[in-house]
Amino acid sequence: MVLPANSTSFSMSRRQYLSTMGRATAALAAAPLLGRGADAARPPNVILILSDDQGSTDLGCYGAHDLQTPVLDRLAEEGLRFTRFYVNAPACSPSRAALLTGRHFVRSLSGGSLRPDEITIAEMLQGAGYRTACFGKWHLGHEDSMEPVAQGFDEFLGFKVGAMDNYSHFFYYGGPNRHVLRRNREPYREDGVYFPDMVTREAKRFIRDSGDAPFFLYLPLNQPHYPMQPEPAYLDQYQHVDDVSRRYQAASITSMDEQIGQVLQQLEDQGQRENTIVMFLSDHGHSSEERAFGGGGRSAPFTGHKGTLREGGLRVPFIISAPGRIPAGQIRQHAATSLDLLPTIANMTGVQLPDRELDGTDLAAILASESAPSPHAQLNWVYGNSWVISEVHWKILGDAKGDSLALYDLNKDPAEQHNVAAENREITSYLIGRHNEWIRKVMQDANANGYNDG
């Protein structure tokens, strides 16, 4: 049982790939495996929305009864909701690198920055004639070669560091205070304007301006990440919540939900909703940091949070809606990951995959049918000194530095409280062997950084 590969090994440089794609825009006419939707003559738009530090179960449709998320709940009703969807890392930069490249962050990230020779979803689609834009938090490097506009985006408005004050647009979280808001490659100022409002405004404008051209819109939102600054109206909505951390988390998520609603309404107004694939997920689990009031996110029945490889650090909400292309109002319990989104988008848009080894796989089969087999034999993670392998309901969480591990049966013990390795030595030995095979394979990549980078 080996984690499936989705493409041939690397044989084409990033520049060669982009040049080839520029000559092959006609590939958009190719029919993807899934349904074509209402407008078969026009390739679908793609909107990828990423929340920041949202808990595994911090949505109404994921069981949260103490916060309101009507827009995302409705999106789930119009599409598919995954209950076992994972990100590649429990921290911002490595998670985002993997999401945008379909490659594990040990391949695609170096020193906290996206490798310049990586091919992103934006580059893949831009080369096929898509208009592309990124509005929000980039957090994938500061050098010119790591700018969003150098990684496939026609437009960028946002910030490249880990956090930003939503009104002054300053970074206050280490070193000298500095203004960090940027438009494309240049500093940009709109002092006093609430940053989430700016993101929504730009997203709506981009949708309007796209006209009949297909577009890819990436919205890496900065909610509910600190500084938690939800508008007063949303804080008032949760004044009854005694736990201050939960009050701010809930208000921030409801504010985010309303902003997403405005973007989706713009799609409706432009007559593009039926021809747009919308995906929503969080970059990892909720924060427990002091700046987040110690952690107001929720992951029950799971444990863990941002920075950990427990389920609460890696398992995130994932919703996909594509009218006429995939079923609506259904749930998928298959294990899938953010690495799978690039190959899935390639399939759904009919665009050529980057000619390099990917760590994700196309989800077409399970999008089409809940009876399809799981696309992954095992899932593997490394982060810091920790490592994980998961197969079916078994999960090993290991500590490379301490040379220790625990085996959990997630069906019986989703909170990862009971180590059953001693009673299941054969399963434990088998999973250790599979993880070691995976590590050896990944480390053959000349770019691979090992356990401790990112």
Helices and strands as residue ranges (DSSP letters): H 14-22, G 25-29, E 45-51, G 60-62, H 70-77, E 80-86, H 92-101, H 105-108, E 109-110, E 113-114, H 121-126, E 131-137, G 144-146, G 148-150, E 155-159, E 170-171, E 178-179, E 182-183, E 186-187, H 195-210, E 215-220, H 232-237, H 244-269, G 273-275, E 276-282, G 290-292, H 311-314, E 315-321, E 330-332, E 336-337, G 338-340, H 341-349, H 364-368, E 379-383, E 386-391, E 394-399, E 404-409, H 425-442
